[in-house]
């Protein structure tokens, strides 16, 4: 515990390891909406978030459950796999473009920025959907992995079918 009159107690979310305020302030200085990508134990969530002084405002929200309910992703398939991450990012990018939001900056929070990870698969989906997000091509996963060819041919067919449903929903 912090003691002494010159010691300063860190913010609660910093102490509990939930927020990196230095990184957050750098993202907010861009004055663009943030494309927030979070991976939980069961699914991936992509949001387009705008800063407002009274609290962040979520403009678009898509997660793994949305894939199942709206875009016919199979119930038995993973909602946080690499192909599902790509499709969630793609759906979020299409929804954001339809709402008039063309650019953003990527916010991965405290997640590790491992090249080829699910976070960058979601980023690739957003970029393929037409959003302008600064990134390096070396971090993005291979096309075979995005399409699910590394898992099975069935998953590759599911990815293609779901992608067509997403495109059809925003045309």
C-alpha positions as CSV (number, residue, x, y, z in Angstrom):
1,X,0.0,0.0,0.0
2,X,1.2,3.5,-0.7
3,X,2.3,5.4,2.4
4,X,3.7,8.8,3.1
5,X,2.5,12.2,2.2
6,X,4.4,12.4,-1.1
7,X,3.3,9.1,-2.4
8,X,0.5,9.0,-4.9
9,X,-2.0,6.3,-5.3
10,X,-2.4,5.0,-8.9
11,X,-5.9,4.9,-10.5
12,X,-8.0,1.9,-9.6
13,X,-8.1,0.5,-13.1
14,X,-4.3,0.9,-13.4
15,X,-3.8,-1.0,-10.1
16,X,-6.0,-3.8,-11.2
17,X,-4.3,-4.1,-14.6
18,X,-7.3,-3.1,-16.7
19,X,-6.2,0.2,-18.3
20,X,-3.0,1.5,-19.6
21,X,-3.7,5.2,-19.3
22,X,-0.6,6.3,-21.3
23,X,-1.6,4.2,-24.3
24,X,-5.2,5.4,-24.0
25,X,-4.2,9.1,-24.0
26,X,-2.1,8.5,-27.1
27,X,-5.0,6.9,-28.9
28,X,-7.4,9.7,-27.9
29,X,-5.0,12.3,-29.3
30,X,-5.6,11.0,-32.7
31,X,-9.2,12.5,-32.5
32,X,-10.5,9.5,-34.4
33,X,-12.9,6.8,-33.3
34,X,-11.2,3.8,-31.8
35,X,-11.7,0.3,-33.2
36,X,-11.7,-1.7,-30.0
37,X,-11.0,-5.4,-30.2
38,X,-11.3,-7.7,-27.1
39,X,-11.1,-11.5,-26.9
40,X,-12.9,-13.1,-24.0
41,X,-13.0,-16.8,-23.0
42,X,-16.0,-17.5,-25.3
43,X,-16.0,-14.9,-28.1
44,X,-14.4,-11.9,-29.7
45,X,-16.0,-8.4,-29.5
46,X,-15.3,-5.5,-31.9
47,X,-16.6,-2.0,-31.2
48,X,-16.3,1.4,-32.7
49,X,-15.9,3.8,-29.8
50,X,-15.9,7.6,-29.8
51,X,-14.5,9.6,-26.9
52,X,-17.0,11.9,-25.1
53,X,-16.1,13.7,-21.9
54,X,-19.0,12.2,-20.0
55,X,-17.9,8.6,-21.0
56,X,-17.0,6.7,-24.1
57,X,-19.8,6.3,-26.7
58,X,-20.1,3.0,-28.5
59,X,-21.1,3.7,-32.1
60,X,-21.1,0.1,-33.5
61,X,-20.9,-3.2,-31.6
62,X,-20.4,-6.7,-33.1
63,X,-19.5,-9.9,-31.3
64,X,-19.4,-13.6,-31.8
65,X,-23.1,-14.0,-30.8
66,X,-24.0,-11.5,-33.5
67,X,-22.4,-13.8,-36.1
68,X,-24.6,-16.7,-35.0
69,X,-27.9,-14.7,-34.7
70,X,-27.6,-12.4,-37.7
71,X,-25.2,-13.9,-40.2
72,X,-25.8,-17.7,-39.9
73,X,-22.5,-18.7,-38.4
74,X,-22.9,-22.3,-37.2
75,X,-23.9,-22.6,-33.5
76,X,-21.4,-25.3,-32.9
77,X,-18.4,-23.4,-34.4
78,X,-16.1,-21.3,-32.2
79,X,-16.9,-17.7,-31.8
80,X,-13.3,-16.7,-31.1
81,X,-11.3,-18.6,-33.6
82,X,-9.2,-16.9,-36.2
83,X,-11.9,-17.1,-39.0
84,X,-14.6,-16.0,-36.5
85,X,-12.4,-13.0,-35.5
86,X,-12.0,-12.1,-39.1
87,X,-15.7,-12.2,-39.7
88,X,-16.6,-10.2,-36.6
89,X,-14.1,-7.5,-37.8
90,X,-15.6,-7.7,-41.3
91,X,-19.1,-7.3,-40.0
92,X,-18.1,-4.4,-37.7
93,X,-16.3,-2.7,-40.6
94,X,-19.3,-3.0,-42.9
95,X,-21.7,-1.7,-40.1
96,X,-19.3,1.2,-39.4
97,X,-19.0,2.1,-43.1
98,X,-22.8,2.0,-43.4
99,X,-23.1,4.4,-40.5
100,X,-20.7,6.8,-42.1
101,X,-17.5,6.0,-40.2
102,X,-14.6,5.4,-42.6
103,X,-11.5,5.7,-40.4
104,X,-10.4,4.7,-36.9
105,X,-7.4,3.7,-34.9
106,X,-6.9,0.2,-33.5
107,X,-7.2,-0.2,-29.7
108,X,-6.1,-3.6,-28.5
109,X,-6.0,-2.7,-24.8
110,X,-3.6,-4.7,-22.7
111,X,-3.5,-7.7,-25.1
112,X,-0.2,-8.8,-26.6
113,X,0.4,-7.7,-30.1
114,X,1.5,-11.0,-31.5
115,X,1.7,-11.0,-35.4
116,X,-1.0,-13.2,-36.9
117,X,-3.2,-13.2,-33.8
118,X,-7.0,-13.1,-33.5
119,X,-6.8,-9.3,-32.9
120,X,-5.0,-8.7,-36.2
121,X,-7.5,-11.1,-37.9
122,X,-10.3,-8.8,-36.8
123,X,-8.2,-5.8,-38.0
124,X,-7.9,-7.5,-41.4
125,X,-11.6,-7.9,-41.5
126,X,-12.2,-4.2,-40.8
127,X,-9.7,-3.2,-43.5
128,X,-11.3,-5.6,-46.0
129,X,-14.7,-4.1,-45.2
130,X,-13.4,-0.7,-46.3
131,X,-12.2,1.0,-43.1
132,X,-9.0,3.1,-43.1
133,X,-7.0,1.9,-40.1
134,X,-3.3,2.4,-39.9
135,X,-1.4,-0.9,-39.7
136,X,1.6,-2.9,-40.9
137,X,1.0,-5.7,-43.3
138,X,3.5,-8.0,-41.5
139,X,1.2,-8.3,-38.5
140,X,-1.8,-9.6,-40.4
141,X,-2.5,-13.4,-40.7
142,X,-2.3,-15.4,-43.9
143,X,-5.3,-15.7,-46.1
144,X,-5.5,-19.4,-45.7
145,X,-5.8,-19.0,-41.9
146,X,-8.4,-16.2,-42.3
147,X,-10.5,-18.4,-44.5
148,X,-10.3,-21.4,-42.1
149,X,-8.5,-23.7,-44.6
150,X,-6.0,-24.6,-41.8
151,X,-9.0,-26.1,-39.8
152,X,-11.0,-27.9,-42.4
153,X,-12.8,-27.4,-45.7
154,X,-16.1,-27.2,-43.9
155,X,-15.0,-24.2,-42.0
156,X,-13.7,-22.6,-45.2
157,X,-17.2,-23.0,-46.7
158,X,-18.8,-21.6,-43.6
159,X,-16.6,-18.5,-43.7
160,X,-17.4,-17.9,-47.3
161,X,-21.1,-18.3,-46.8
162,X,-21.1,-16.0,-43.7
163,X,-19.1,-13.4,-45.5
164,X,-21.6,-13.3,-48.3
165,X,-24.5,-12.9,-45.8
166,X,-22.6,-9.9,-44.2
167,X,-22.1,-8.3,-47.6
168,X,-25.7,-8.8,-48.5
169,X,-26.9,-7.2,-45.2
170,X,-25.1,-4.0,-46.0
171,X,-25.8,-3.5,-49.7
